[in-house]
Amino acid sequence: MYTGIVVGTAPVIEVTEGESVRTLNVDLDGYCADLEIGASVSLDGVCMTVVSIDGTDVCFDAIEETLTRSTLGELKSGSLVNVERSLKMGDELGGHILSGHVMMTARILERNEQGEGIDLSIENPSEAQPYILEKGFIAIDGMSLTVGEVSANEFALHIIPETLRVTTIGQKKVGDYVNIEIDSRTQAVVDTIRRSMGVSE
């Protein structure tokens, strides 16, 4: 599990295409303390398992399901990814609980500078619409964020300067895609209400 508080970014060193997997080598300099093979690390919000470690060069394998549902298939050498180590007992929960199971990607429709921050409009995918609520939680590329205004076709995010400093979100442009993980608690409540009302999934 993760908290959605991204600790920083890391560059992709190498991408290797295999028959059924895409192997990513990422330079996790500064994030490798006590890291072991088999550990889980969030890369752009996707829960990834450490396959090998060579100094700060850490290797991960992404299977077709992961590549289909996320932006990891677009990464290349030099790309930056958001990084969060898995939650440990006693850690501060500064965001909201994330599984690292990305549901889908969505396109950035609009970007506006707001002083030192930015406002983004993100497309509102039909399958996620029941769970994206104004002032609710959402994870975008592994970042725990609060949803702004919501319409049938899009929702707003208001990004503060600290988030821009620590993550990759400030580098995103209109037309780029981001990974989405909806809040599991919101999904559970909404699905329970929908079932009680006889609304089909």
C-alpha positions as CSV (number, residue, x, y, z in Angstrom):
1,M,0.0,0.0,0.0
2,Y,1.0,3.6,-0.5
3,T,-0.1,7.0,0.8
4,G,0.0,9.0,-2.4
5,I,2.8,11.3,-1.0
6,V,5.4,11.1,-3.8
7,V,8.9,11.4,-2.4
8,G,10.5,12.5,-5.7
9,T,11.2,11.6,-9.3
10,A,13.6,9.1,-10.8
11,P,14.9,8.7,-14.4
12,V,14.4,5.6,-16.5
13,I,17.8,4.3,-17.5
14,E,16.8,1.7,-20.0
15,V,13.7,0.0,-21.4
16,T,13.9,-3.5,-22.8
17,E,11.1,-5.1,-24.8
18,G,10.6,-8.8,-24.2
19,E,8.1,-11.3,-25.5
20,S,5.5,-10.8,-22.8
21,V,7.1,-8.2,-20.5
22,R,8.6,-4.7,-20.7
23,T,11.6,-4.3,-18.4
24,L,12.3,-0.9,-16.9
25,N,15.6,0.0,-15.3
26,V,15.2,3.0,-13.1
27,D,17.9,5.0,-11.2
28,L,16.5,5.1,-7.7
29,D,19.4,7.0,-6.2
30,G,18.2,8.4,-2.9
31,Y,15.3,5.9,-2.6
32,C,17.2,2.6,-2.2
33,A,17.7,2.4,1.6
34,D,16.8,-1.2,2.7
35,L,15.3,-1.9,-0.7
36,E,15.3,-5.6,-1.5
37,I,14.4,-7.9,-4.4
38,G,10.6,-8.6,-4.2
39,A,9.8,-5.2,-2.6
40,S,7.1,-3.0,-4.0
41,V,7.7,0.5,-5.4
42,S,5.2,2.8,-6.9
43,L,6.3,4.2,-10.3
44,D,3.8,6.8,-11.6
45,G,1.2,5.2,-9.3
46,V,1.7,1.7,-10.5
47,C,2.7,-0.9,-7.9
48,M,5.9,-2.6,-9.3
49,T,8.0,-5.4,-7.9
50,V,11.7,-5.1,-7.7
51,V,13.3,-7.8,-9.9
52,S,17.0,-6.9,-9.5
53,I,19.2,-4.3,-7.9
54,D,22.6,-3.1,-9.1
55,G,23.7,-0.2,-6.9
56,T,20.9,2.4,-7.6
57,D,19.9,0.7,-10.9
58,V,16.7,-1.1,-10.0
59,C,14.9,-3.3,-12.5
60,F,11.1,-3.8,-12.8
61,D,9.0,-6.0,-15.2
62,A,5.7,-4.7,-16.6
63,I,3.3,-7.2,-18.1
64,E,0.7,-6.6,-20.8
65,E,-2.1,-5.9,-18.4
66,T,-0.1,-3.2,-16.6
67,L,1.0,-1.7,-19.9
68,T,-2.6,-1.6,-21.2
69,R,-4.0,0.1,-18.2
70,S,-1.2,2.6,-17.5
71,T,1.3,5.0,-19.1
72,L,4.3,2.7,-18.4
73,G,4.2,1.6,-22.0
74,E,5.1,5.1,-23.1
75,L,8.2,5.4,-21.0
76,K,11.6,5.6,-22.7
77,S,15.2,6.1,-21.6
78,G,15.4,9.5,-19.9
79,S,11.7,9.6,-18.9
80,L,11.1,10.7,-15.3
81,V,8.7,8.8,-13.0
82,N,7.1,9.6,-9.7
83,V,8.4,7.4,-6.9
84,E,7.0,6.2,-3.6
85,R,8.2,3.4,-1.4
86,S,5.5,1.1,0.1
87,L,3.9,2.1,3.4
88,K,5.5,0.7,6.5
89,M,4.0,0.4,10.0
90,G,4.3,3.7,11.8
91,D,4.6,5.8,8.7
92,E,2.6,9.0,8.5
93,L,-0.5,8.8,6.3
94,G,-0.3,12.2,4.7
95,G,-2.5,11.4,1.7
96,H,-5.0,8.6,1.3
97,I,-4.5,4.8,1.0
98,L,-3.5,3.6,-2.5
99,S,-3.1,0.1,-3.8
100,G,-1.0,1.0,-6.8
101,H,-3.6,-0.8,-9.0
102,V,-4.1,1.8,-11.7
103,M,-7.7,1.7,-13.1
104,M,-7.1,3.5,-16.4
105,T,-5.5,6.5,-18.1
106,A,-7.1,9.8,-18.9
107,R,-6.0,12.7,-21.1
108,I,-5.2,16.2,-20.0
109,L,-7.6,18.6,-21.7
110,E,-6.5,22.0,-20.4
111,R,-3.7,23.5,-18.4
112,N,-3.7,27.0,-16.9
113,E,-0.9,28.7,-14.9
114,Q,-2.3,30.1,-11.6
115,G,0.5,32.1,-9.9
116,E,3.0,29.5,-8.8
117,G,0.5,26.7,-9.2
118,I,-1.4,25.2,-12.1
119,D,-5.0,24.2,-12.8
120,L,-5.5,21.1,-14.9
121,S,-8.7,19.8,-16.6
122,I,-8.7,16.0,-17.0
123,E,-11.1,14.0,-19.1
124,N,-13.6,12.1,-17.0
125,P,-13.8,8.5,-18.2
126,S,-17.3,7.1,-18.2
127,E,-16.3,4.0,-16.1
128,A,-14.8,6.3,-13.4
129,Q,-17.5,9.0,-13.3
130,P,-19.5,7.6,-10.4
131,Y,-16.4,7.7,-8.2
132,I,-14.9,11.1,-9.1
133,L,-16.6,13.5,-6.8
134,E,-15.8,17.2,-6.0
135,K,-13.6,17.4,-2.9
136,G,-13.0,13.7,-3.0
137,F,-9.7,11.9,-3.3
138,I,-8.1,10.7,-6.5
139,A,-4.6,9.4,-7.3
140,I,-3.0,10.8,-10.5
141,D,0.4,9.3,-11.4
142,G,0.6,8.1,-7.8
143,M,-0.1,11.6,-6.3
144,S,-2.9,11.8,-3.7
145,L,-4.9,14.8,-4.9
146,T,-8.2,16.5,-4.1
147,V,-10.7,16.7,-7.0
148,G,-11.9,20.2,-7.9
149,E,-14.9,20.9,-10.0
150,V,-16.5,18.0,-11.8
151,S,-18.6,17.8,-15.0
152,A,-19.8,15.0,-17.1
153,N,-16.8,15.3,-19.4
154,E,-14.0,16.5,-17.2
155,F,-12.7,17.2,-13.7
156,A,-10.4,19.8,-12.3
157,L,-7.2,19.6,-10.3
158,H,-5.6,22.5,-8.6
159,I,-1.9,21.8,-8.2
160,I,0.1,23.6,-5.5
161,P,3.8,24.6,-6.0
162,E,5.2,21.9,-3.6
163,T,3.6,19.2,-5.7
164,L,5.0,20.7,-8.9
165,R,8.4,20.8,-7.3
166,V,8.5,17.1,-6.1
167,T,6.6,15.4,-8.9
168,T,6.4,15.2,-12.7
169,I,3.0,16.8,-13.0
170,G,4.4,20.2,-13.9
171,Q,6.0,18.7,-17.0
172,K,2.7,17.4,-18.3
173,K,1.2,19.1,-21.4
174,V,-2.3,19.2,-22.9
175,G,-2.8,15.8,-24.7
176,D,-0.6,13.9,-22.3
177,Y,-2.1,10.9,-20.4
178,V,-2.0,10.3,-16.7
179,N,-2.6,7.2,-14.6
180,I,-5.8,7.2,-12.5
181,E,-6.5,5.2,-9.3
182,I,-9.9,6.0,-7.8
183,D,-10.3,6.1,-4.0
184,S,-11.3,2.6,-2.9
185,R,-13.4,3.9,0.0
186,T,-15.4,6.1,-2.3
187,Q,-15.8,3.2,-4.7
188,A,-17.1,0.9,-1.9
189,V,-19.6,3.4,-0.7
190,V,-20.9,4.3,-4.2
191,D,-21.2,0.7,-5.3
192,T,-23.1,-0.2,-2.1
193,I,-25.5,2.6,-2.6
194,R,-25.9,1.7,-6.3
195,R,-26.7,-1.9,-5.5
196,S,-29.2,-0.9,-2.8
197,M,-31.0,1.2,-5.4
198,G,-30.9,-1.5,-8.0
199,V,-28.6,0.4,-10.3
200,S,-26.6,-1.9,-12.6
201,E,-22.8,-1.7,-12.5
